[in-house]
Amino acid sequence: RAGGAAMEPERECRVLSIQSHVVRGYVGNKAATFPLQVLGFEVDTVNSVQFSNHTGYAHWKGQVLNSDELHELYDGLKLNNVNQYDYVLTGYTRDTSFLAMVVDIVQELKQQNSNLVYVCDPVMGDKWNGEGSMYVPKDLLPVYRDKVVPVADIITPNQFEAELLTGRKIHTEKEALEVMDMLHAMGPETVVITSSDLQAPLGNDYLIALGSHRKTNADGTKMTQRIRVESPKVDAVFVGTGDLFAAMLLAWTHKHPNNLKVACEKTVSAMQHVLQRTIKSAKAQAGDGNKPNSAQLELRMVQSKTDIENPEIIVKATVL
């Protein structure tokens, strides 16, 4: 087969992405759709909210989709018999009933297609200066832990979210690997801790991400591949990075199904290219000595099309 064709997904691959929509900027579906399309996926989007912009701006306005409305949209697809998907992708959600409805939809889609892969970013909170705090209502944790994670195939928590889901604190890499094993035991065969406050061997200017892929061989034995990725810290607060990460991880794990190392290298490298381009452009717009604002820090998504399609590997993963 021609070399160029090798990059195309072999057959049409369809993703149902249930995430936020913003008129301006790149978070949620706006951060996930373009990369997935560029990488050859058909993307069907359900917009869980429609806001003018992300909530980090001084002002934002818009509407929220409730669980009945989500069900109604799904029902429309089902009545036309177009509810066949290869992937489901979800991110930030604030409402327990909405999340429970997502689980129902995923379970029904898995009955239609037993090979369906659910990629879930269990967005609940983060750490600032070592202190973790939740930025979604507390009652979402049991829903993620007891309902969502068990039906997920790939999850992308940060360190704080991994700690919340397992009830275990992480202080060392060894503990992080144990937490990932606990997460595997809850359901997902791929776990990526997207960011952590662990000490990076390369030094303080690097951020550690960890990945673990557990596959069952034909003879029933289990094999686990574990990796560490160290990427340069970028000195700014971006929004939408987790959404972009999960979308690209979906794409690259699809293209490299049993090689989490390569999938993570491509995902994190592309991520670096986008962030470097964004910070450079934001600083230029803000002018010398000025801190860039939310509008200036919007991800340079379209400008990064080539990097997303074919990322030059600038971040290598270490097999543990």
C-alpha positions in Angstrom: 0.0 0.0 0.0 1.2 3.5 -0.7 3.0 5.2 2.2 0.7 8.1 2.3 -2.3 5.9 2.8 -0.8 4.2 5.8 -1.8 7.2 8.0 -5.5 6.9 7.2 -7.7 5.0 9.6 -8.4 1.7 7.8 -12.1 2.2 7.8 -14.4 4.9 8.8 -14.0 5.5 12.5 -16.7 7.4 14.3 -16.4 9.2 17.6 -19.3 10.5 19.7 -17.9 13.4 21.7 -20.1 14.7 24.5 -18.4 17.9 25.7 -18.8 21.7 26.1 -19.1 24.1 23.2 -17.8 27.7 23.2 -18.5 30.3 20.5 -15.0 31.7 20.9 -11.9 29.8 21.7 -10.9 26.2 22.3 -12.2 24.0 25.1 -14.3 20.9 25.2 -15.6 19.9 21.7 -13.9 22.9 20.2 -10.6 21.5 21.4 -11.3 17.9 20.5 -13.1 18.0 17.1 -10.5 19.7 14.9 -7.6 17.4 15.9 -9.8 14.2 15.5 -11.0 15.3 12.1 -7.5 16.2 11.0 -6.4 12.8 12.0 -9.1 11.2 9.9 -12.0 10.5 12.3 -15.7 11.2 11.8 -16.7 13.3 14.9 -20.3 13.6 16.0 -20.6 16.2 18.7 -23.2 16.7 21.5 -22.6 20.1 23.1 -23.2 19.7 26.8 -23.2 23.4 27.2 -23.1 26.3 24.7 -21.2 29.3 26.2 -19.9 32.5 24.7 -16.4 31.5 25.9 -14.7 29.5 28.7 -15.4 30.5 32.3 -11.9 31.7 32.9 -12.8 35.0 31.2 -14.3 37.9 33.2 -17.7 37.3 31.6 -19.5 34.4 30.0 -23.0 33.7 29.0 -24.9 30.7 27.6 -27.0 27.6 28.0 -26.6 24.2 29.6 -28.0 20.9 28.2 -29.8 18.8 30.8 -29.9 15.0 30.9 -33.4 14.8 29.3 -32.2 17.0 26.4 -29.1 14.7 26.0 -31.4 11.7 25.9 -33.7 13.4 23.3 -30.7 14.0 21.0 -29.5 10.4 21.4 -33.0 9.2 20.8 -33.0 11.0 17.4 -29.9 9.2 16.4 -31.3 5.9 17.5 -34.6 6.4 15.6 -32.6 6.9 12.4 -30.4 3.9 13.3 -27.2 5.9 13.2 -26.2 5.3 16.8 -23.2 3.2 15.8 -19.9 4.4 17.2 -16.3 3.1 17.5 -15.5 5.6 20.3 -17.1 7.8 22.9 -15.2 10.8 24.3 -16.3 12.8 27.4 -14.8 15.5 29.6 -15.9 18.2 32.0 -19.4 17.7 33.4 -21.0 19.4 36.4 -24.2 17.5 36.7 -24.7 14.0 38.2 -27.9 13.1 36.2 -26.2 14.2 33.0 -23.2 12.0 33.8 -25.5 9.1 34.7 -27.2 9.5 31.3 -23.8 9.4 29.6 -23.2 6.1 31.3 -26.5 4.7 30.0 -25.7 5.8 26.5 -22.2 4.3 26.6 -23.7 1.0 27.9 -26.2 0.9 25.1 -23.6 1.7 22.5 -21.4 -1.1 23.8 -24.3 -3.5 23.3 -24.4 -2.4 19.7 -20.7 -2.6 19.3 -18.7 -4.7 21.8 -15.5 -3.2 20.5 -16.5 0.3 21.3 -13.8 2.2 23.3 -14.9 4.8 25.8 -12.3 7.5 26.5 -13.1 9.4 29.7 -11.4 12.4 31.2 -12.8 12.3 34.8 -12.5 16.1 35.3 -13.0 16.8 38.9 -10.3 19.1 40.2 -6.6 19.8 40.4 -3.7 20.7 42.7 -2.5 24.2 43.3 0.7 24.6 45.3 0.3 21.0 46.5 -3.2 21.5 47.7 -5.9 19.6 45.8 -9.4 21.0 45.4 -12.5 20.0 43.4 -14.0 22.4 40.9 -17.1 20.2 40.3 -19.8 19.4 42.9 -18.6 16.7 45.4 -21.4 14.3 44.5 -19.8 13.7 41.1 -17.0 11.6 42.6 -19.1 8.6 43.5 -20.7 8.6 40.1 -17.3 8.7 38.3 -15.9 6.1 40.7 -18.8 3.6 40.8 -20.5 4.1 37.4 -18.3 5.9 34.8 -14.8 4.4 35.4 -16.1 0.8 35.3 -17.4 1.3 31.8 -14.4 3.3 30.6 -11.6 1.8 28.5 -9.2 4.7 28.6 -9.0 7.3 31.4 -6.9 10.4 31.6 -7.1 11.7 35.2 -4.5 14.1 36.6 -2.8 13.0 39.9 -5.4 14.6 42.1 -8.2 12.9 40.2 -6.5 9.5 40.3 -6.1 10.0 44.1 -9.8 10.9 44.4 -10.9 7.9 42.4 -8.8 5.4 44.4 -8.8 7.1 47.8 -5.0 6.8 47.8 -2.5 9.6 48.0 0.5 9.6 45.7 3.9 10.7 47.0 6.2 8.5 44.8 6.3 7.0 41.4 5.9 3.6 43.0 2.7 4.7 44.6 1.5 6.2 41.3 2.0 2.8 39.6 0.0 1.1 42.4 -2.8 3.7 42.0 -2.8 3.0 38.2 -3.1 -0.8 39.0 -6.1 0.0 41.3 -7.6 2.0 38.4 -7.1 -0.9 36.0 -8.9 -3.2 38.5 -11.9 -0.8 38.4 -12.2 -1.3 34.6 -10.1 0.7 32.2 -7.2 -1.1 30.4 -5.4 2.1 29.6 -4.7 4.7 32.3 -2.7 7.9 31.8 -2.0 10.2 34.7 -1.7 13.3 32.6 0.1 15.5 35.1 1.6 15.0 38.6 3.7 16.8 41.2 6.3 14.0 41.2 9.9 14.9 41.0 11.1 14.6 37.4 14.5 12.9 36.8 15.2 15.7 34.3 14.6 18.4 37.0 12.1 20.9 38.2 11.4 22.4 34.8 9.7 19.2 33.8 6.3 17.7 34.4 5.8 14.0 34.8 3.0 12.0 33.1 2.6 8.3 33.6 0.9 5.7 31.4 -0.2 2.1 32.0 -1.7 -0.3 29.4 -2.9 -3.7 30.6 -3.8 -6.1 27.9 -5.0 -9.6 28.1 -3.2 -12.1 25.8 -5.0 -14.8 23.9 -4.1 -17.3 26.6 -5.7 -15.2 29.3 -2.4 -13.9 30.8 -2.2 -10.2 31.6 0.6 -8.0 30.5 1.2 -4.4 31.6 3.2 -1.8 29.8 4.1 1.2 31.9 5.7 4.4 30.8 6.9 7.8 32.1 6.8 10.9 30.0 8.7 14.1 31.0 7.7 17.2 29.2 9.0 20.8 29.6 6.8 23.0 31.8 5.2 25.9 30.0 4.8 29.0 32.2 1.2 29.9 31.7 -2.3 28.7 32.6 -4.0 27.3 29.5 -7.6 26.1 29.2 -8.6 23.2 27.0 -5.3 21.4 27.2 -6.9 18.3 28.9 -9.6 18.2 26.2 -7.0 18.3 23.5 -4.8 15.7 25.2 -7.7 13.2 25.6 -8.7 13.6 21.9 -5.2 13.2 20.6 -4.6 10.2 22.9 -7.8 8.6 21.5 -6.4 9.1 18.0 -2.9 7.9 18.6 -3.9 4.8 20.7 -6.2 3.9 17.8 -3.3 4.1 15.3 -0.9 2.4 17.7 -3.2 0.0 19.6 -0.5 -1.9 21.5 2.1 0.7 21.8 1.2 3.2 24.6 4.8 4.5 24.4 4.5 5.8 20.8 0.9 7.0 21.4 2.0 9.0 24.4 5.1 10.4 22.6 3.0 11.6 19.7 0.3 13.0 22.0 2.6 14.8 24.3 4.9 16.1 21.5 1.9 17.5 19.6 0.7 19.1 22.8 4.1 20.7 23.3 4.1 22.1 19.7 0.6 23.6 20.3 1.5 25.1 23.7 4.8 26.6 22.5 3.1 28.2 19.6 0.4 29.5 21.8 2.6 31.0 24.5 4.9 32.6 21.9 1.9 34.2 20.1 0.2 35.2 23.4 3.4 37.0 24.7 3.8 38.8 21.3 0.2 40.0 21.5 0.4 41.0 25.2 3.6 43.0 24.6 6.8 43.2 26.7 6.3 42.6 30.4 2.5 42.2 30.2 0.8 39.0 31.4 -1.3 37.5 28.5 -5.0 37.5 29.2 -7.5 34.6 28.6 -8.3 35.7 25.0 -4.6 35.8 24.1 -3.9 32.4 25.7 -6.5 30.5 23.6 -4.9 27.5 22.0 -3.5 28.1 18.5 -5.3 25.1 17.2 -5.7 25.9 13.4 -2.2 27.3 13.2 -0.9 23.9 14.6 -2.7 21.8 12.0 0.6 20.3 10.7 1.9 19.5 14.1 -1.3 17.8 15.1 -1.4 15.7 11.9 2.2 14.6 12.0 4.0 15.6 15.2 7.7 15.7 15.3 8.6 13.7 18.4 10.3 16.1 20.8 9.3 14.3 23.9 10.4 10.7 24.5 8.8 8.2 26.9 10.7 5.9 29.2 9.5 2.3 29.6 9.3 1.5 33.3 
